[in-house]
Amino acid sequence: MVTRTPAERALARAYSTGDGRISFRVSELSVEHHPDRSLTLTYRLTVARPGHHDERWEFALPWEDKSFADVFASPSPDPDRLGVLVHLVRSLLEEWWDTKGRNRQSAKMGRRLP
């Protein structure tokens, strides 16, 4: 069994957008660490919206901001920095969701699952 860091556990939690219209239920999160201290977060998630069928997606987020390397690796990260990290990642996830249909770069980051 894989031991998750506090950052990985926080990033793997389900959440809803601020207006509550979209919820992201995370079924799996994998974190690939690269030699240059960057990493890739790969989510498997279900997106639920009122009036729509739930959609399952895989979304890969390259993370090159090395200033958060300590937060990702720490067994006890600073709570404020962890909160900032979670907010940033969720913002990028929502941006991907909102732009995947019209932005080629965003579209390449995800794929719909059966």
N, C-alpha and C positions, 0 to 999 in steps of 0.2 A: 504494500500500500504506500502511496506517495504521501509524504508529509508536506503539507502546504504551509507557506509562510503566511503571516497575518495579511500581507498585501494581497497575496493570491486568494485567500479566503474572502477578503473584502471585495475584490474585483469579481468574484464568482457569484456574488449574491444577486438575486433577482431585484429588479427595481422598476418603477414607473416614471415616466416623464413628469415634469413639474405640474403640467395641467392634468395629469392622470389619464390621458387619452391613449397612450401606448405603454404596454408593459413588456419588458424584456425578461424572460425566464431563462436563466442560464442552466443548461443541462451538463455542460462540460467546459472547462477552461484549461488549456495547456499553455505553458510558458516555455518558450525555447530561448535559452540564453546563448548569445553569440560571443566569440572570443574578444570582440572589441567592446564588450560590456553593453551593447545594444541587445534588444530582445524582440521576440514576436509573440504577441498574445493571440491565441486562436480560440475563438468562442464557438460553441455550438449552442444555439439558443432558439427559443420559440418567441415570436413576436405576436402579441395579441392586441387587436384594435376593435373597438365597438363597431358592429356592422360588417365585419370581415371575418373570414375564416382565419384561424391561427396559421402562421407561416413558420416553417423551420428553416434556419439559415446557419451557414458556417461563415464566420467573419474573421479575417486575419488582420491584425493591427500591428504594423512594424513600429517599434518604440525605440527611437534613437537618442532620446533625451537622457544622457548619462547622469544628470544631476539627481535623478531618482533611483539610481542603482542601489544606494544604501537602503532606501525604503523597500524596494523589492526583496532584498536579501536579508534584512534585519529580522531577528526573532522577536524584537520589541521596537517597532518603528515609532518615531514621534507621531502622536495622534493627529496633530495639525497637518503635518506633511503627508501622512497617509490619506487624510481627508481631501487634500488638494489633488493627490494622485488619482483617487477614485473619481473625483469630480471631472478631472481632465479626460480620463479614459471614457467615462460615460458620455461626456460632451462629444467626443470623437465618434463614439458608437452612434449617437443620435444624428450627428452630421452625416455619417455614412448612410444611415437609414433614409434620411431626408433627401440625399443627393444621388443615390445609387442609380436611379432611373434616368438621370440626365447628365451625369458626369462620368466619363470613361474611367478616370483614376479610381473613383469611388466604386464603380461597378466591378472592377478587377479585385477589390478587397473582399468580396463576398460571393457566395453561391447558394442558391436555394436548394434545400434538401427535400427529398420526397416525403 
